[in-house]
């Protein structure tokens, strides 16, 4: 899952949905949107460096800017999913409040 660029999409999308839903509970919308976008980018970056933390001897080739390429690719999927989850949570909370 960590060895291919496309293998990380499904876990990242699932985590992005959680990040977006969690940021949807914030009261102020601009801060909630910022949290969802920043969380999606941060989660993609953490996903890239996770194998080098878990298995440091096997993953020593992190040079060359491939982390930025992987994060940009994964963020193409993560950011819209996080924003969709944020929007869904905000709509559901509004409907539950108004009855």
N, C-alpha and C positions, 0 to 999 in steps of 0.2 A: 504494500500500500504506500510506503514511503518512497519506493524506488521509481515510481512513474509519476509524471505530472498529472495525468488524468485519474490516477488511482486515489488521489487525495480529494477529489471533488465531493463525493458523497459524504464523508465525515465532516468536511468543512461546511457543506450546506446544512447539515443537521445541527452543527454547533452554531452556525449563523442564525438559524431559526430560533435557537434558545437565546442567543445574545439579543436578537431583535425583540423577542417577546419580553425579555427582562428589561430592556431599555424602554419598552412601550409603557411601562408602569410609572415612568417619571412624569411629573406634573407639567413641566414646560416642554412644549413640542420642539423648539429648536435644539434644546439640550438633548432631548431623546433622540432626535435624528443624528446629531453629532456623536452620541454614544453608540448608536447602531453602526454608523459608518466606521468610526475609529475602532470599534470592537471587531468588526469584520476584517479590517486590515491587520489589526494586531493578532487576531486568531490565525490568519493565514501565515503571518511571519513566524509565530510560535510553532505552527505545524511544520514549517520548513526546517527549523532548528531542533525539533524534538528528537529526531533520530541521532543527531550528533550528541545530544545530552544522554540519551539512553544507551547508545553504543558508540563511545568516543573513538575507539580504535578503528572501527570500520568506516567511518564517515569523516575523512580528513580533507576531502576535496570541495570545500565550501568557497573557494576563491573564484573570481571571475564574474561576479554580478548575477549569478543564476538565482540567487535568493530574490532579487528584485523581479526577475522574469516570472518565477513561480508565484510570488505574492501577487503580481499584477494579473496573472492568469486566473488564479484562484479567487481573487477579489471580484473578477467579472461575474462570478456566480454567487459569491458570498454577500456582497453589498445589496443586490436586488432582493435576495432572500431575507436578509435582515430587515430591510425596509418594508417588505411585504408582511413579515411577522409583526413588526412595529405597528403598521397600519391596521392589521387585523385585531391586535390586542386593544388598540385605542378605540376602534369602532365597537368591539364587544363590550369594553368597559363603559362607553357612553350609553349603549343600549341598555345595559344592566342598571345603570344609574337612573335613567329616565323611565324605566319600567316598560 
